[in-house]
Amino acid sequence: MTPKTLIVSLSETISEQVSKLTPDDQFLDRFQDNFRRMTRRFDSPGPEVRMTESFAVDGVKVQLFVPFGPLPDVGPTLIYAHGGGFVTCDTETHEGIIRRLANASLCRVLSVEYRLAPEHPFPAAPDDVKTVLDWALSGQGEPRGIDAGQLALAGDSAGANITAWLSQVYRDRIKAQLLFYPLMQLKDVKPANPGPQDWLNIGTVALKYIQDHYVCGADPMNPKVSPLFEKDLDGLPPAFVLTCGLDPLRDEGKLYADKMEEAGVTVQHWYEKTMPHGFLNFAKAFPKAQTLPIEAAEFLRAQFPSLPQSTSRP
């Protein structure tokens, strides 16, 4: 199967699933099961890490990934918010991405199992990740090696939405933000500049569903819903922004990267012209999914002078 054929196959499968989305819990369970099967088929296992640990922070489930390498007893930690449109996915579906980031960056990675819509609409998801961040900033994570003074945030898609908002709120205390194909606004559901890559209308259908069952009448201009609309971007932490040419969110991700640069923020905008939204979950299909986290990890390490500034690539 060629990459082009594979992209079409994946897009058609996702489009068919998304077009049937209803607030029915059983359907969401089936959607999650189907997504897990897709990741098992098209993803390759992430690298081994030194250890993992699952626990709860004030009722929010988290999983800590400790990488191999010369780690200090207490050191830099990346808090990760997974994608999935605020309605699906979890640490398991994104474990390959998380493991690659951990080993390549030499940072501990703390993945957050935030509550999902429609059972838990806005603001449950960002509030849960904020709860974990507050806990880490308070120093309570030190027994697990988490340095309150060396924290970064990362996320993909909906998780990048949460990451961007928290990076705005905690701009003086966060060292870096990694935004992978970020969902930056929930006011408009159609791409500003539609192209051939939008012919399946996946983005329009999915974003309309998120509007109806996650936003649920909240103000879409609120930066907590749509970080793109935050006017004051001065002093934001350095940002790695990934956008993709076959992604309906490509324009808003680039726009946010441009706005941050105009505000004097250090930004590395990484553009993958031939990649679709969500490709990091499918490393068997897209070799870039194995190398891109390494590029992001190099950017992350540069924000922590205590870390080695180069590592061997897995």
Buried (B, 14 or more C-beta within 10 A) or exposed (E): EEBEEBBBEBBEEBBEBBEEBEEEEEEBEEBBEBBBEBBEEBBBEBBEBEEBEEEEBEEBBBBBBBBBBEBEEBBBBBBBBBBBBBBBBBBBBBBBBBBBBBBBBBBBBBBBBBBBBBEBBBBBBBBBBBBBBEBBBEEBBEEBBBBBEBBBBBBBBBBBBBBBBBBBBBBEBBBBBBBBBBBBBBBEBEBEEBEEBBEBBBBBBBBBBBBBBBBEEBEBEBBBBBBBBBEEBEEBBBBBBBBBEBBBBBBBBBBBBEBBBEBEBBBBBBBBEBBBBBBBBBBBBBEBBBBBBBBBBBBBBBBBEEBEEEBEEB
